[in-house]
Amino acid sequence: MSHEQSDQERVESRADLLPEEAAVGSDDPQAQADAILAESDIREDRDVAPDTVLEHRTSDQTVTPIEPPD
């Protein structure tokens, strides 16, 4: 696979708990990651027009919020 990670790599990467998840713990981070990614994949494909291009961005690629003046 050139651009995409294998399913196992995705699960292993997602199994590293987010701070919010680590705070409450997880009995099985691997199973949790697998379920989260499966649900995400289903949502990503739903109701998408055939010619739609899905962009995948990271949080550091988002717009910096403008702070209101004092």
N, C-alpha and C positions, 0 to 999 in steps of 0.2 A: 504494500500500500504506500503510495507516494505521499499524498497530502493528508490522508486521514489516518487516525490511529486505529489499531485493531480494537475490537470490542473489549478484549481483556485489558489492554492498555488504558482505555477510557475508564473502565471500572476501577482499576488500580489507582489511577490518578484521582478519581472522584471519591475514593474510599478514604482519602486524607480528609478528616472531618474539618468542617468550617468552624471558626471559633464558637459560633452559636450552638453548633451540634456537639462540639467537644464539651461545652458547659453542661449539657444534659446527658451526654454519653450515648453510646450506641452498643447494643449487644452484638451486632454483626455489621460492621461498616461496609464489608464487601457486598452483602445482600442488599443493604440500604442503597449503596451506590448503583447497583444493578437495577433496582426498582426505579430510582430517580431518573437514570438515563433512559430506561425503556419508556417511561411516561413522557419524558422530554422528546424523545424521537417520535412518539405518536402525535404529540401536539404540534411538532414542527411540520409534519406532513399533512395535517388536516386542513381542508379547505384552501389549499394553495393552488392558484391558477397554474396551468401547465407551463406558461412562459415566465413565471415568477422566478426571480433570482434571489435566493436567500443569502443575506450577508451575515457573517459571523464576526462579531467584534468583541473585544475584551473591554473591561471597564476603563482601562487607561486610554482607550480610543474614543471616549465619550466627550461631550462638550462640557467645559468647565462652567459651573453655574455662575451667573452674574449676581454679585451681592448688591442688595439695595443700598442706596445712599443713606448716610447717617442723618 
